[in-house]
Amino acid sequence: MSSGELLQIYPQELQFPFELRKQISCSLQLSNKSDNYVAFKVKTTNPKKYCVRPNTGVVLPRSTCDIIVTMQAQKESPPDMQCKDKFLLQSVVASPGATTKDITPEMFNKESGYEVEEVKLRVVYVAPPQPPSPVREGSDEDSSPRTSVSENGHSSAVEFQASKAFNERVEQQDTSFQGRTLISKVTEERNSVIEQNKRLQQELELLRREANKSHGGIPFIYVVIVGLVGILLGFLLKRT
């Protein structure tokens, strides 16, 4: 922490995790340990490259103020990741109850008779944080927690039994569903055969009546056909 008579600044340097074509921000915290109202102003050697919010303000007595510094997206990497940019934070005692509207440029001009405190801050580029590496399947890290739990609480055996019971219930449900489907199908076929048998009996009765009316016997071919149909229906009924 950089310490002055008026404000304490943290951190002592502006650290940016540098990445090409990406805006990067970092923060500064100003702490006022005195009983005075302190006005501040932030300057930089490269104003087109950085955006400071707020760049001026008032820190109340025994309070803090956060400043966000944003670096514009860069198209090229600096040589050796070194940066020569500098920041200057000026602070001066303000009148009691002062606000940002009361700040004037003359307040930070030493020639105007103000006692201006100045702290220089340098810019440092750091490597961006790396994403966590994915854990490979079957690795020791992946298997060790399971082994530990198995040794302490036998949870592996419980999980296996629960999974087995679940699979058995699923198989029973599948078997029951298939059985109900088969029974329904067989019942429909049986009802269809019975219905056909009734229709054939009705047709046979009709043929008999017509034969009686004509005082003749039923032709031998009809008798054979009816007999074959009866045998076929009996065979189907036995299957169902």
C-alpha beads as a LAMMPS data file, in Angstrom:
LAMMPS data file: protein, C-alpha beads

240 atoms
239 bonds

1 atom types
1 bond types

-500.0 500.0 xlo xhi
-500.0 500.0 ylo yhi
-500.0 500.0 zlo zhi

Masses

1 110.0

Atoms # bond

1 1 1 0.000 0.000 0.000
2 1 1 1.336 3.383 -0.994
3 1 1 0.966 5.765 1.911
4 1 1 0.843 9.538 1.769
5 1 1 -0.098 12.105 4.339
6 1 1 -3.574 12.523 2.854
7 1 1 -4.515 9.277 1.104
8 1 1 -3.400 5.664 1.204
9 1 1 -3.479 3.902 -2.190
10 1 1 -3.899 0.185 -2.805
11 1 1 -2.403 -1.467 -4.763
12 1 1 0.857 0.342 -5.366
13 1 1 0.765 -0.387 -9.105
14 1 1 -1.847 -0.881 -11.790
15 1 1 -1.848 -4.547 -12.809
16 1 1 -3.551 -5.515 -16.062
17 1 1 -3.934 -9.186 -17.150
18 1 1 -2.972 -8.379 -20.733
19 1 1 -4.906 -9.927 -23.635
20 1 1 -4.938 -8.787 -27.249
21 1 1 -8.105 -7.132 -28.580
22 1 1 -9.786 -7.089 -25.199
23 1 1 -10.624 -4.296 -22.778
24 1 1 -9.044 -4.871 -19.374
25 1 1 -9.831 -3.174 -16.084
26 1 1 -8.209 -2.901 -12.696
27 1 1 -9.126 -1.011 -9.544
28 1 1 -7.523 1.332 -7.055
29 1 1 -8.737 1.996 -3.549
30 1 1 -8.138 5.352 -1.886
31 1 1 -8.362 5.463 1.910
32 1 1 -8.683 8.695 3.862
33 1 1 -7.427 8.137 7.399
34 1 1 -7.674 11.802 8.354
35 1 1 -10.503 14.014 9.553
36 1 1 -10.283 16.234 6.461
37 1 1 -12.156 16.213 3.185
38 1 1 -9.583 15.269 0.544
39 1 1 -9.984 16.042 -3.162
40 1 1 -8.122 13.897 -5.706
41 1 1 -7.341 13.895 -9.397
42 1 1 -5.883 11.106 -11.571
43 1 1 -3.615 11.818 -14.554
44 1 1 -1.851 9.486 -17.004
45 1 1 0.919 9.777 -19.561
46 1 1 -1.285 8.055 -22.157
47 1 1 -4.863 9.429 -21.798
48 1 1 -6.073 7.946 -25.105
49 1 1 -5.219 4.443 -23.942
50 1 1 -6.939 4.518 -20.541
51 1 1 -10.327 5.458 -19.135
52 1 1 -10.437 6.434 -15.441
53 1 1 -13.729 6.540 -13.518
54 1 1 -13.895 8.691 -11.535
55 1 1 -10.843 10.709 -12.491
56 1 1 -11.676 13.379 -9.876
57 1 1 -13.585 13.276 -6.609
58 1 1 -13.671 13.837 -2.880
59 1 1 -12.870 11.212 -0.242
60 1 1 -14.776 11.847 2.959
61 1 1 -13.022 11.682 6.342
62 1 1 -12.344 8.136 7.554
63 1 1 -13.744 6.608 4.374
64 1 1 -12.600 5.011 1.116
65 1 1 -13.166 5.511 -2.601
66 1 1 -12.732 2.994 -5.449
67 1 1 -11.368 3.982 -8.862
68 1 1 -11.735 1.793 -11.977
69 1 1 -9.063 2.122 -14.658
70 1 1 -9.891 0.524 -18.027
71 1 1 -7.290 -0.084 -20.725
72 1 1 -8.593 -0.021 -24.280
73 1 1 -8.226 -3.141 -26.427
74 1 1 -4.706 -3.413 -27.841
75 1 1 -3.884 -4.748 -31.299
76 1 1 -0.237 -5.571 -30.562
77 1 1 1.626 -7.006 -27.605
78 1 1 4.272 -4.741 -26.058
79 1 1 7.911 -5.898 -26.281
80 1 1 8.729 -8.258 -23.421
81 1 1 5.316 -7.446 -21.892
82 1 1 6.773 -4.210 -20.503
83 1 1 4.771 -0.991 -20.226
84 1 1 6.168 2.508 -19.800
85 1 1 2.844 4.182 -19.010
86 1 1 2.577 6.037 -15.707
87 1 1 -0.232 7.414 -13.556
88 1 1 -0.134 10.345 -11.187
89 1 1 -2.589 10.703 -8.325
90 1 1 -2.804 14.189 -6.851
91 1 1 -4.593 14.922 -3.594
92 1 1 -5.258 18.121 -1.664
93 1 1 -7.213 19.091 1.426
94 1 1 -10.660 20.416 0.492
95 1 1 -13.011 22.563 2.496
96 1 1 -15.399 20.756 4.872
97 1 1 -18.494 19.463 3.086
98 1 1 -16.879 19.776 -0.363
99 1 1 -18.226 17.679 -3.256
100 1 1 -17.002 16.836 -6.735
101 1 1 -18.701 19.960 -8.087
102 1 1 -16.468 22.086 -5.860
103 1 1 -13.245 20.763 -7.409
104 1 1 -11.387 23.200 -9.673
105 1 1 -8.165 22.765 -11.699
106 1 1 -6.453 25.455 -9.582
107 1 1 -6.741 23.214 -6.503
108 1 1 -4.071 20.906 -7.947
109 1 1 -1.743 23.725 -9.022
110 1 1 1.114 24.149 -6.585
111 1 1 1.763 27.634 -7.922
112 1 1 -1.687 28.685 -6.688
113 1 1 -0.517 28.105 -3.127
114 1 1 -2.188 24.715 -2.533
115 1 1 -0.257 21.944 -0.807
116 1 1 -0.665 19.165 -3.369
117 1 1 0.419 15.640 -2.560
118 1 1 1.473 13.494 -5.537
119 1 1 1.910 9.724 -5.843
120 1 1 3.194 8.059 -9.020
121 1 1 1.895 4.659 -10.057
122 1 1 3.335 2.440 -12.754
123 1 1 1.523 0.020 -15.063
124 1 1 2.377 -3.685 -14.994
125 1 1 1.187 -6.357 -17.431
126 1 1 0.573 -9.782 -15.936
127 1 1 -0.368 -13.094 -17.541
128 1 1 -4.131 -13.678 -17.742
129 1 1 -5.542 -16.395 -15.471
130 1 1 -5.509 -19.828 -17.076
131 1 1 -8.723 -21.882 -17.223
132 1 1 -8.702 -25.031 -15.083
133 1 1 -7.534 -28.111 -16.932
134 1 1 -10.248 -30.748 -17.473
135 1 1 -9.954 -33.883 -15.370
136 1 1 -9.362 -36.960 -17.489
137 1 1 -11.805 -39.817 -17.207
138 1 1 -10.521 -42.612 -15.031
139 1 1 -7.823 -40.429 -13.472
140 1 1 -6.707 -40.834 -9.887
141 1 1 -8.383 -37.583 -8.885
142 1 1 -11.691 -38.849 -10.235
143 1 1 -11.479 -42.260 -8.637
144 1 1 -9.951 -41.448 -5.246
145 1 1 -13.047 -39.781 -3.718
146 1 1 -15.154 -42.776 -4.682
147 1 1 -12.626 -45.149 -3.077
148 1 1 -12.559 -43.103 0.113
149 1 1 -16.330 -43.035 0.379
150 1 1 -16.513 -46.751 -0.301
151 1 1 -14.023 -47.540 2.468
152 1 1 -15.678 -45.261 5.041
153 1 1 -19.389 -45.639 4.430
154 1 1 -19.761 -48.551 1.972
155 1 1 -21.671 -46.174 -0.269
156 1 1 -20.481 -47.972 -3.417
157 1 1 -22.264 -51.170 -2.352
158 1 1 -25.404 -49.225 -1.480
159 1 1 -25.352 -47.426 -4.818
160 1 1 -24.860 -50.759 -6.643
161 1 1 -27.788 -52.387 -4.797
162 1 1 -30.011 -49.386 -5.427
163 1 1 -29.096 -49.409 -9.108
164 1 1 -29.723 -53.158 -9.334
165 1 1 -33.118 -52.849 -7.647
166 1 1 -34.056 -50.010 -9.975
167 1 1 -33.067 -52.044 -13.041
168 1 1 -35.098 -55.012 -11.785
169 1 1 -38.150 -52.804 -11.306
170 1 1 -37.726 -51.441 -14.811
171 1 1 -37.396 -54.964 -16.230
172 1 1 -40.496 -56.101 -14.318
173 1 1 -42.431 -53.136 -15.629
174 1 1 -41.269 -53.892 -19.174
175 1 1 -42.179 -57.593 -18.780
176 1 1 -45.565 -56.743 -17.311
177 1 1 -46.254 -54.306 -20.128
178 1 1 -45.246 -56.863 -22.761
179 1 1 -47.403 -59.514 -21.068
180 1 1 -50.427 -57.216 -21.010
181 1 1 -49.846 -56.378 -24.655
182 1 1 -49.597 -60.064 -25.633
183 1 1 -52.725 -61.001 -23.668
184 1 1 -54.645 -58.150 -25.266
185 1 1 -53.497 -59.226 -28.723
186 1 1 -54.417 -62.889 -28.118
187 1 1 -57.802 -61.868 -26.711
188 1 1 -58.530 -59.784 -29.789
189 1 1 -57.552 -62.693 -32.082
190 1 1 -59.714 -65.114 -30.092
191 1 1 -62.699 -62.783 -30.204
192 1 1 -62.193 -62.406 -33.936
193 1 1 -62.120 -66.204 -34.432
194 1 1 -65.242 -66.633 -32.297
195 1 1 -67.011 -63.948 -34.310
196 1 1 -66.021 -65.645 -37.576
197 1 1 -67.234 -68.981 -36.212
198 1 1 -70.604 -67.443 -35.387
199 1 1 -70.918 -66.002 -38.870
200 1 1 -70.035 -69.384 -40.428
201 1 1 -72.610 -71.137 -38.250
202 1 1 -75.214 -68.622 -39.337
203 1 1 -74.308 -69.155 -42.981
204 1 1 -74.442 -72.939 -42.475
205 1 1 -77.859 -72.669 -40.876
206 1 1 -79.010 -70.501 -43.745
207 1 1 -77.780 -73.100 -46.234
208 1 1 -79.633 -75.833 -44.377
209 1 1 -82.838 -73.847 -44.431
210 1 1 -82.530 -73.187 -48.154
211 1 1 -81.858 -76.875 -48.739
212 1 1 -84.921 -77.885 -46.747
213 1 1 -87.038 -75.441 -48.705
214 1 1 -85.864 -76.904 -51.988
215 1 1 -86.428 -80.471 -50.657
216 1 1 -82.926 -81.347 -51.546
217 1 1 -79.805 -82.238 -49.616
218 1 1 -76.819 -80.065 -49.030
219 1 1 -74.222 -80.532 -51.756
220 1 1 -71.248 -82.610 -50.755
221 1 1 -68.788 -79.777 -51.528
222 1 1 -70.470 -77.499 -48.968
223 1 1 -70.219 -80.183 -46.341
224 1 1 -66.494 -80.583 -47.034
225 1 1 -65.858 -76.830 -46.907
226 1 1 -67.760 -76.413 -43.663
227 1 1 -65.890 -79.346 -42.143
228 1 1 -62.489 -77.878 -43.102
229 1 1 -63.454 -74.513 -41.726
230 1 1 -64.561 -76.113 -38.473
231 1 1 -61.247 -77.990 -38.163
232 1 1 -59.319 -74.761 -38.832
233 1 1 -61.316 -72.823 -36.248
234 1 1 -60.845 -75.555 -33.673
235 1 1 -57.092 -75.517 -34.272
236 1 1 -56.953 -71.728 -33.852
237 1 1 -59.007 -71.856 -30.670
238 1 1 -56.639 -74.437 -29.177
239 1 1 -53.651 -72.164 -29.930
240 1 1 -55.203 -69.209 -28.176

Bonds

1 1 1 2
2 1 2 3
3 1 3 4
4 1 4 5
5 1 5 6
6 1 6 7
7 1 7 8
8 1 8 9
9 1 9 10
10 1 10 11
11 1 11 12
12 1 12 13
13 1 13 14
14 1 14 15
15 1 15 16
16 1 16 17
17 1 17 18
18 1 18 19
19 1 19 20
20 1 20 21
21 1 21 22
22 1 22 23
23 1 23 24
24 1 24 25
25 1 25 26
26 1 26 27
27 1 27 28
28 1 28 29
29 1 29 30
30 1 30 31
31 1 31 32
32 1 32 33
33 1 33 34
34 1 34 35
35 1 35 36
36 1 36 37
37 1 37 38
38 1 38 39
39 1 39 40
40 1 40 41
41 1 41 42
42 1 42 43
43 1 43 44
44 1 44 45
45 1 45 46
46 1 46 47
47 1 47 48
48 1 48 49
49 1 49 50
50 1 50 51
51 1 51 52
52 1 52 53
53 1 53 54
54 1 54 55
55 1 55 56
56 1 56 57
57 1 57 58
58 1 58 59
59 1 59 60
60 1 60 61
61 1 61 62
62 1 62 63
63 1 63 64
64 1 64 65
65 1 65 66
66 1 66 67
67 1 67 68
68 1 68 69
69 1 69 70
70 1 70 71
71 1 71 72
72 1 72 73
73 1 73 74
74 1 74 75
75 1 75 76
76 1 76 77
77 1 77 78
78 1 78 79
79 1 79 80
80 1 80 81
81 1 81 82
82 1 82 83
83 1 83 84
84 1 84 85
85 1 85 86
86 1 86 87
87 1 87 88
88 1 88 89
89 1 89 90
90 1 90 91
91 1 91 92
92 1 92 93
93 1 93 94
94 1 94 95
95 1 95 96
96 1 96 97
97 1 97 98
98 1 98 99
99 1 99 100
100 1 100 101
101 1 101 102
102 1 102 103
103 1 103 104
104 1 104 105
105 1 105 106
106 1 106 107
107 1 107 108
108 1 108 109
109 1 109 110
110 1 110 111
111 1 111 112
112 1 112 113
113 1 113 114
114 1 114 115
115 1 115 116
116 1 116 117
117 1 117 118
118 1 118 119
119 1 119 120
120 1 120 121
121 1 121 122
122 1 122 123
123 1 123 124
124 1 124 125
125 1 125 126
126 1 126 127
127 1 127 128
128 1 128 129
129 1 129 130
130 1 130 131
131 1 131 132
132 1 132 133
133 1 133 134
134 1 134 135
135 1 135 136
136 1 136 137
137 1 137 138
138 1 138 139
139 1 139 140
140 1 140 141
141 1 141 142
142 1 142 143
143 1 143 144
144 1 144 145
145 1 145 146
146 1 146 147
147 1 147 148
148 1 148 149
149 1 149 150
150 1 150 151
151 1 151 152
152 1 152 153
153 1 153 154
154 1 154 155
155 1 155 156
156 1 156 157
157 1 157 158
158 1 158 159
159 1 159 160
160 1 160 161
161 1 161 162
162 1 162 163
163 1 163 164
164 1 164 165
165 1 165 166
166 1 166 167
167 1 167 168
168 1 168 169
169 1 169 170
170 1 170 171
171 1 171 172
172 1 172 173
173 1 173 174
174 1 174 175
175 1 175 176
176 1 176 177
177 1 177 178
178 1 178 179
179 1 179 180
180 1 180 181
181 1 181 182
182 1 182 183
183 1 183 184
184 1 184 185
185 1 185 186
186 1 186 187
187 1 187 188
188 1 188 189
189 1 189 190
190 1 190 191
191 1 191 192
192 1 192 193
193 1 193 194
194 1 194 195
195 1 195 196
196 1 196 197
197 1 197 198
198 1 198 199
199 1 199 200
200 1 200 201
201 1 201 202
202 1 202 203
203 1 203 204
204 1 204 205
205 1 205 206
206 1 206 207
207 1 207 208
208 1 208 209
209 1 209 210
210 1 210 211
211 1 211 212
212 1 212 213
213 1 213 214
214 1 214 215
215 1 215 216
216 1 216 217
217 1 217 218
218 1 218 219
219 1 219 220
220 1 220 221
221 1 221 222
222 1 222 223
223 1 223 224
224 1 224 225
225 1 225 226
226 1 226 227
227 1 227 228
228 1 228 229
229 1 229 230
230 1 230 231
231 1 231 232
232 1 232 233
233 1 233 234
234 1 234 235
235 1 235 236
236 1 236 237
237 1 237 238
238 1 238 239
239 1 239 240
